[in-house]
């Protein structure tokens, strides 16, 4: 049996290696108090190879996906967030397995089953697997395999990875930007994985309280000018407001799609095309409404020696998240963006379902 290592850093790195293995389609083992759960990710593995060698077809899916498929979580009374394990009647093709895992395909393949829900023998390991899928930007669905995996991690490794704030400043340079030529950029690197975060200090730092914006990466909005969200306009409005003040800090967090990753965000867009709002789309994919970790931003501010800020946001959860990490939010400053016909519903959803306010 695998014994968890004492070092939190080594433990987090082991989880990072497991996430990398999942993205490559390799098998991993997740060990908990109930034993080891051996799995391969449905999205990236060679399913045909595994389906031909398995004596039975067993899938692990998220609780919300199981709810969509009208399956009962057998421990729902104790923990409704637990994944669900199902047995499939073979033979099945890889396309049929993918259709079970991916909600975007529900309208194309509406008839699925029959399914048989099974007791969840490894609940701790199953929850860890779902979190690893989110961290890797993968669909939260796994094929349970008979063959023991070579790469094994403990559930505590997954917790150490999720809790890791072992950031260091790896680079610093001047970076004149359109909003203000007097700007400096800082690059932060995680000790656990290869994720890099950025801080842009705008203006001349002095003793006044800086205006700070926590901005989660949005390739579609920030770079491509997507009209579906308000990310790009918020980013530029924040830089302009910082430039008009004494100084400010833009924390650019690599947490695309509220923490579910770029590909899953695009899947959420596809579900929105089918009529779901942004909240229901995330949940239908099997993820939390907002899976971002604002403790990373708190650690970046700590490394920049900035304990007190004025936070530029419409999201009260950002205020609460920083306050929980001992960052003093002196004032919350709203961000006012004019809606367009493509993002009106999105902005209304943020206001009505996730508590955003001006």
Buried (B, 14 or more C-beta within 10 A) or exposed (E): EEEBBEEBEEBBBBBBBBBBBBBEBBBBBBBBEBEBBBBBBBBBBEBEEBBEEBEEBBBBBBBBBBBBBEBEBBBBEEEEEBBBBBBBEEEBEBEBBBBBBBBBBBEEEEEBEEBEBBEBEBBBBBBBBBBBBBBBBBBBBBBBBEEEBEBBBBBBBBBBBBBBBBBEEEEEEEBEBEBBEBBBBBBBBBBBBEBBBBBBBBBEBEEEBBBBBBBBBBBBBBEEEBBBBBBBBBBBBBBEBBBEBBBBBBBBBBBBBBBBBBBBBBBBBBBBEEEBBBBBBBBBBBBBEBBBBBBBBBBBBBBBEBEEBBBBBBBEBBBEBBBEBEBEBEEBBEBEBEEEEEBEBBBEBBEEEBEBEE
